[in-house]
Amino acid sequence: MTTITNRRSTRLLAALSALALLSACSVKPTPFTQAEFAAQAKADRTAMFQGQQAVTTPLTLNEAVARVLKYNLDKRSKMMDEALALGQTYLDRYDLLPKLEINAGHTERSEINATRSRDLVTQTTTANPTYSEDRSSTTADLGLTWNILDFGVSYFTAHQNADRALIAQEKRRKTINNLVQEVRFTFWRAAAAQNLKTRVSQVIATAESALQDSERVEGERLRNPIESLRVQKTMLESIRQLEAIDQELNAAKAELAALINLPPGSDFQLDVPSNDGMAIPEWPLSVEEMEEAAMVNNPDLREQGYQSRIALDDTRKEILKLLPGITLSFSRQYDSNSFMVDNRWNDAGAKVTWNLLNLLSGPDRIAHSESVEKLAEVKRLALRMAVLAQVHVVSHQFASASKQFERAHKLWTIERRLAEAAGNQSRGGTVNEIERISTETSAIAAELRRYQTYAQVQLSYGKLQATIGADPVPERLASHALDGIAGAIVLDPVGGTQHVLAEDDLFRQQDPTHTVRDENAEPLADADAHTGAALSWLEDSTSKAIKTEGHE
């Protein structure tokens, strides 16, 4: 009977194994259907613009920047990266705690675990077998284990992840500065589109009408053919220039809509300042002051500083791995075996484990980590040099853009006056329509160049702010509504208080309860009290090992 049961069990196990194997082999890639792609596209399109405040009034530059900071999808992704990095620092706290495990199990034997014993001296075997275990048993235990070596590695890993959270913050700052630069540049290009679009369309229509008239006159031979061809050439050149301007104007507004996350083709108006409002912003800092501010506040430099600190912690982790691992354990055990005198008992122990092969590979790993440290330092110095050069380059770009705008403004003033004079003379009959169209085209082109050069002024001004690490919006806002954000934005430090990061802003917090470490502070000050002694032992051991490596 027992043999039959065993055979059935074997067959059942073989059948289940074969079924599992066939199931694994039957997995095939399942592509999305066209309907699923269409449904996903529709859902994503709705999610892209969901929850946004509608544009009901003309947008000022500050309001456009506010919409970018609140709704831009690239900005949202950077915010989520930062939140993810901060969340990892919370999870790292649990890696510093001991492991608390509960285990339970139940076993059944088909046969009793009976044994015979043999006398060591006489080599005689007992006649009757004996057993000391039940055919079925239930076991359970609740155990607490703590590996001090793993704790040390987790401690430095928590430091590194805290630095990575700070790196995510600096990347978010950089993204904000880049977006603000793009908005400043694109806003004025879109302003040109708003102010010039109607005029361009009207002049194109007039030029096409004049071209058709000239072609008709040429066909009827009412004028010298050479003169008619010259008129047609002039009109075609004007139309080509105006159509190129029209294409530039159409692209500008679409780019601004994408930045502020409005659906393509949205109709919105801009609150464009008058001509007197297009003034060159003053820059209050000297080049020396800009260099000093950039060396402290530039987000790329701060990011590289945190990378250097991460590399240093990697070296400490490699040194720590050379030490023996000490595991402390305590557990409460239970066994239902009826032959046991005590079914419940406590178990405590300590174990030392030391991988001696790590002593062979340790020096090479430490040397590699130290090389990474030196590389991070060299990168930081190279980046500082690049930032210093960028300060001077962007400063010259701002000065050049300002001069180009002054030239474009003067040229636009002249072209505007010529166009006004030609219009007056055309109405008086002293200037023909062809010359008026040409002067009007030149005036439109000059005004477009004026807007374009002013956009370059705004772009280079934004680059100056980004290079020295001056944030256009403070870290903490009284209100996260669009009006509150727009009111807090400072695009011109002369007109308001520019938010230049101070030393304490290195440790900005998304959550008031979150604490990020500095060089001398414990990153997890609220950890359990029993970790204090282990931290002291860990840092003492690591510092001694570092000193020993230094002497060697």
Secondary structure, 3 states (H helix, E strand, C coil): CHHHHHHHHHHHHHHHHHHHHHHHHCCCCCCCCHHHHHHHHHHHHHHHCCCCCCCCCCECHHHHHHHHHHHCHHHHHHHHHHHHHHHHHHHHHHHCCCEEEEEEEEEECCCCCEECCECCCCCCECCCCEECCCCEEEEEEEEEEEEHHHHHHHHHHHHHHHHHHHHHHHHHHHHHHHHHHHHHHHHHHHHHHHHHHHHHHHHHHHHHHHHHHHHHHHHHCCCCHHHHHHHHHHHHHHHHHHHHHHHHHHHHHHHHHHHCCCCCCCCCCECCCCHHHCCCCCCCCCHHHHHHHHHHHCHHHHHHHHHHHHHHHHHHHHHHCCCCEEEEEEEEEEECCCCCCCCEEEEEEEEEECCCHHHHHHHHHHHHHHHHHHHHHHHHHHHHHHHHHHHHHHHHHHHHHHHHHHHHHHHHHHHHHHHHHHHHHHHHCCCCHHHHHHHHHHHHHHHHHHHHHHHHHHHHHHHHHHHCCEECCCCCCCCCCHHHHHHHCCCCCCCCCCEECCHHHHHCCCCCCCCCCCCCCCCCCCCCCCHHHHHHHHHHHHHHHHHHHHHC
